[in-house]
């Protein structure tokens, strides 16, 4: 955990220092299209303060589902859910930066991150606090296609992903549920 915190802060410092400008052309479009090799899937945490994520779902089609704690009326902390957000990712190996926007292009937030396969360490832009999210045992979904877009392990049987109570389940053609390995 300590090494992950140091690595994320180092990456955040590097990204802030270089600004990433050389990665963009004149129209601020990425000069290189990145393949979805970084964090894809559902990551969850138990947040301790406003602004921290409850759940981050990253999909191969560059859409995301975000849940976080926010300050609401009368100083109460409330959950906020944003479905169908978009994200862009610049990465170097297992580290990088993600920017989240609404479908209409309104900025939501940006994060420096470090990805280990089972954990996603995130530092929100303008903040120094590291938050570590663990890969969820059950992937989140609102529709079955979101399961396909999370590169989930598929059981060895013909069938399809279904979305049941916001959780991905694979249903074999014979109708027998088989848990992914």
C-alpha positions as a Markdown table, in Angstrom:
| # | Residue | x | y | z |
|---|---|---|---|---|
| 1 | Unk | 0.0 | 0.0 | 0.0 |
| 2 | Unk | 2.8 | 2.4 | 0.9 |
| 3 | Unk | 4.6 | 1.7 | -2.4 |
| 4 | Unk | 1.4 | 2.3 | -4.4 |
| 5 | Unk | 0.9 | 5.6 | -2.6 |
| 6 | Unk | 4.4 | 6.8 | -3.4 |
| 7 | Unk | 4.1 | 5.6 | -7.1 |
| 8 | Unk | 0.8 | 7.4 | -7.6 |
| 9 | Unk | 2.1 | 10.6 | -6.1 |
| 10 | Unk | 5.3 | 10.4 | -8.3 |
| 11 | Unk | 3.2 | 9.9 | -11.4 |
| 12 | Unk | 0.8 | 12.7 | -10.4 |
| 13 | Unk | 3.8 | 15.0 | -9.9 |
| 14 | Unk | 5.3 | 14.0 | -13.3 |
| 15 | Unk | 2.0 | 14.5 | -15.1 |
| 16 | Unk | 1.5 | 17.9 | -13.5 |
| 17 | Unk | 5.0 | 19.0 | -14.3 |
| 18 | Unk | 5.1 | 18.0 | -18.0 |
| 19 | Unk | 1.4 | 18.9 | -18.6 |
| 20 | Unk | 1.0 | 16.3 | -21.2 |
| 21 | Unk | 1.1 | 18.9 | -23.9 |
| 22 | Unk | 3.4 | 17.0 | -26.3 |
| 23 | Unk | 0.8 | 14.2 | -26.5 |
| 24 | Unk | -1.7 | 16.5 | -28.2 |
| 25 | Unk | -1.9 | 18.0 | -31.7 |
| 26 | Unk | -3.0 | 21.5 | -32.5 |
| 27 | Unk | -6.8 | 20.6 | -32.2 |
| 28 | Unk | -6.1 | 19.2 | -28.7 |
| 29 | Unk | -6.9 | 15.7 | -30.1 |
| 30 | Unk | -4.7 | 12.8 | -29.0 |
| 31 | Unk | -2.0 | 12.2 | -31.6 |
| 32 | Unk | -1.9 | 8.5 | -30.7 |
| 33 | Unk | -5.0 | 6.4 | -30.1 |
| 34 | Unk | -4.5 | 4.2 | -27.1 |
| 35 | Unk | -5.9 | 0.7 | -26.9 |
| 36 | Unk | -7.9 | -0.4 | -23.8 |
| 37 | Unk | -5.0 | -2.1 | -21.9 |
| 38 | Unk | -5.2 | -0.1 | -18.7 |
| 39 | Unk | -7.9 | -0.3 | -16.0 |
| 40 | Unk | -11.1 | -1.7 | -17.4 |
| 41 | Unk | -13.8 | -3.1 | -15.2 |
| 42 | Unk | -15.5 | -2.3 | -11.9 |
| 43 | Unk | -13.5 | -0.9 | -8.9 |
| 44 | Unk | -15.0 | -0.2 | -5.5 |
| 45 | Unk | -14.0 | 1.4 | -2.2 |
| 46 | Unk | -15.4 | 2.6 | 1.2 |
| 47 | Unk | -14.9 | 6.3 | 0.9 |
| 48 | Unk | -14.1 | 8.3 | 4.1 |
| 49 | Unk | -14.6 | 11.9 | 2.9 |
| 50 | Unk | -16.6 | 13.9 | 0.3 |
| 51 | Unk | -15.2 | 13.7 | -3.2 |
| 52 | Unk | -14.0 | 10.1 | -2.9 |
| 53 | Unk | -15.4 | 7.4 | -5.1 |
| 54 | Unk | -17.7 | 4.6 | -4.1 |
| 55 | Unk | -17.5 | 2.9 | -7.5 |
| 56 | Unk | -15.7 | 3.5 | -10.8 |
| 57 | Unk | -16.7 | 1.4 | -13.8 |
| 58 | Unk | -14.5 | 1.8 | -16.8 |
| 59 | Unk | -15.6 | 0.2 | -20.1 |
| 60 | Unk | -13.8 | -0.5 | -23.4 |
| 61 | Unk | -16.1 | 1.9 | -25.3 |
| 62 | Unk | -14.7 | 4.9 | -23.3 |
| 63 | Unk | -17.9 | 5.1 | -21.2 |
| 64 | Unk | -17.9 | 5.1 | -17.4 |
| 65 | Unk | -20.2 | 4.9 | -14.4 |
| 66 | Unk | -19.2 | 6.9 | -11.4 |
| 67 | Unk | -20.5 | 6.9 | -7.8 |
| 68 | Unk | -19.0 | 9.3 | -5.2 |
| 69 | Unk | -19.8 | 11.0 | -2.0 |
| 70 | Unk | -20.6 | 14.7 | -2.2 |
| 71 | Unk | -21.6 | 17.5 | 0.2 |
| 72 | Unk | -25.3 | 18.3 | -0.2 |
| 73 | Unk | -27.7 | 20.5 | 1.6 |
| 74 | Unk | -27.3 | 21.2 | 5.4 |
| 75 | Unk | -23.8 | 19.8 | 5.4 |
| 76 | Unk | -24.9 | 16.2 | 4.8 |
| 77 | Unk | -22.8 | 13.8 | 2.7 |
| 78 | Unk | -24.9 | 12.2 | -0.1 |
| 79 | Unk | -24.1 | 9.7 | -2.8 |
| 80 | Unk | -23.9 | 11.0 | -6.4 |
| 81 | Unk | -24.3 | 8.6 | -9.4 |
| 82 | Unk | -23.2 | 9.5 | -13.0 |
| 83 | Unk | -24.1 | 6.9 | -15.6 |
| 84 | Unk | -22.9 | 7.2 | -19.2 |
| 85 | Unk | -20.0 | 9.5 | -18.4 |
| 86 | Unk | -17.2 | 9.5 | -20.9 |
| 87 | Unk | -13.5 | 9.2 | -20.1 |
| 88 | Unk | -10.2 | 9.8 | -21.9 |
| 89 | Unk | -7.0 | 8.2 | -20.7 |
| 90 | Unk | -3.4 | 9.0 | -21.3 |
| 91 | Unk | -1.1 | 6.3 | -19.9 |
| 92 | Unk | 2.4 | 5.1 | -19.6 |
| 93 | Unk | 2.5 | 1.4 | -18.6 |
| 94 | Unk | 0.4 | 1.0 | -15.5 |
| 95 | Unk | 0.1 | 4.7 | -14.7 |
| 96 | Unk | -1.6 | 7.6 | -16.3 |
| 97 | Unk | -4.3 | 10.3 | -16.1 |
| 98 | Unk | -8.1 | 10.1 | -16.8 |
| 99 | Unk | -10.5 | 12.9 | -17.5 |
| 100 | Unk | -14.2 | 12.3 | -17.0 |
| 101 | Unk | -16.9 | 14.3 | -18.8 |
| 102 | Unk | -20.7 | 14.1 | -19.3 |
| 103 | Unk | -22.0 | 13.0 | -22.7 |
| 104 | Unk | -22.4 | 16.7 | -23.6 |
| 105 | Unk | -18.7 | 17.3 | -22.9 |
| 106 | Unk | -19.1 | 19.1 | -19.5 |
| 107 | Unk | -16.0 | 18.3 | -17.3 |
| 108 | Unk | -16.6 | 16.2 | -14.2 |
| 109 | Unk | -13.2 | 15.5 | -12.8 |
| 110 | Unk | -9.7 | 14.3 | -13.6 |
| 111 | Unk | -7.5 | 11.8 | -11.8 |
| 112 | Unk | -3.9 | 10.6 | -11.9 |
| 113 | Unk | -3.9 | 6.9 | -11.4 |
| 114 | Unk | -1.8 | 3.8 | -10.9 |
| 115 | Unk | -3.2 | 0.4 | -11.9 |
| 116 | Unk | -2.1 | -3.0 | -10.6 |
| 117 | Unk | -4.6 | -5.4 | -12.0 |
| 118 | Unk | -6.6 | -5.8 | -8.8 |
| 119 | Unk | -6.3 | -2.2 | -7.5 |
| 120 | Unk | -6.8 | 1.2 | -8.9 |
| 121 | Unk | -5.0 | 4.0 | -7.0 |
| 122 | Unk | -6.5 | 7.5 | -7.9 |
| 123 | Unk | -5.5 | 11.0 | -6.9 |
| 124 | Unk | -8.1 | 13.6 | -7.9 |
| 125 | Unk | -6.7 | 16.7 | -9.8 |
| 126 | Unk | -6.0 | 19.5 | -7.3 |
| 127 | Unk | -5.9 | 17.0 | -4.3 |
| 128 | Unk | -3.0 | 15.1 | -2.8 |
| 129 | Unk | -5.1 | 12.4 | -1.1 |
| 130 | Unk | -4.7 | 8.9 | -2.6 |
| 131 | Unk | -7.7 | 6.7 | -2.8 |
| 132 | Unk | -7.3 | 2.9 | -3.5 |
| 133 | Unk | -10.2 | 1.1 | -5.1 |
| 134 | Unk | -10.3 | -2.7 | -5.3 |
| 135 | Unk | -11.5 | -4.7 | -8.3 |
| 136 | Unk | -15.1 | -5.7 | -7.5 |
| 137 | Unk | -16.0 | -9.4 | -7.2 |
| 138 | Unk | -19.2 | -8.7 | -9.2 |
| 139 | Unk | -19.0 | -6.2 | -12.1 |
| 140 | Unk | -21.5 | -3.4 | -12.1 |
| 141 | Unk | -24.0 | -2.9 | -15.0 |
| 142 | Unk | -27.2 | -1.3 | -15.9 |
| 143 | Unk | -27.5 | -3.2 | -19.2 |
| 144 | Unk | -25.9 | -6.5 | -20.4 |
| 145 | Unk | -23.7 | -4.8 | -23.0 |
| 146 | Unk | -21.8 | -3.1 | -20.2 |
| 147 | Unk | -20.7 | -6.5 | -19.1 |
| 148 | Unk | -19.2 | -7.2 | -22.5 |
| 149 | Unk | -17.4 | -3.9 | -22.4 |
| 150 | Unk | -15.6 | -4.7 | -19.1 |
| 151 | Unk | -13.6 | -7.6 | -20.6 |
| 152 | Unk | -14.9 | -10.1 | -18.0 |
| 153 | Unk | -13.6 | -13.7 | -17.9 |
| 154 | Unk | -16.2 | -15.8 | -19.8 |
| 155 | Unk | -17.1 | -19.4 | -18.7 |
| 156 | Unk | -16.4 | -22.2 | -21.1 |
| 157 | Unk | -19.9 | -22.6 | -22.4 |
| 158 | Unk | -21.9 | -20.9 | -25.1 |
| 159 | Unk | -24.1 | -18.2 | -23.7 |
| 160 | Unk | -24.3 | -14.5 | -23.0 |
| 161 | Unk | -23.9 | -11.9 | -20.2 |
| 162 | Unk | -27.0 | -10.7 | -18.4 |
| 163 | Unk | -27.4 | -7.8 | -16.0 |
| 164 | Unk | -29.3 | -8.8 | -12.9 |
| 165 | Unk | -29.7 | -6.3 | -10.0 |
| 166 | Unk | -26.9 | -4.1 | -11.4 |
| 167 | Unk | -24.5 | -7.1 | -11.4 |
| 168 | Unk | -23.0 | -9.0 | -14.4 |
| 169 | Unk | -23.9 | -12.7 | -14.6 |
| 170 | Unk | -23.0 | -15.1 | -17.4 |
| 171 | Unk | -25.8 | -17.4 | -18.5 |
| 172 | Unk | -24.9 | -20.6 | -20.4 |
| 173 | Unk | -27.2 | -21.4 | -23.4 |
| 174 | Unk | -28.7 | -24.3 | -21.4 |
| 175 | Unk | -29.9 | -21.8 | -18.8 |
| 176 | Unk | -27.4 | -22.9 | -16.1 |
| 177 | Unk | -25.5 | -20.1 | -14.5 |
| 178 | Unk | -21.7 | -20.8 | -14.3 |
| 179 | Unk | -19.6 | -18.3 | -12.3 |
| 180 | Unk | -16.6 | -16.8 | -14.2 |
| 181 | Unk | -13.2 | -18.3 | -13.1 |
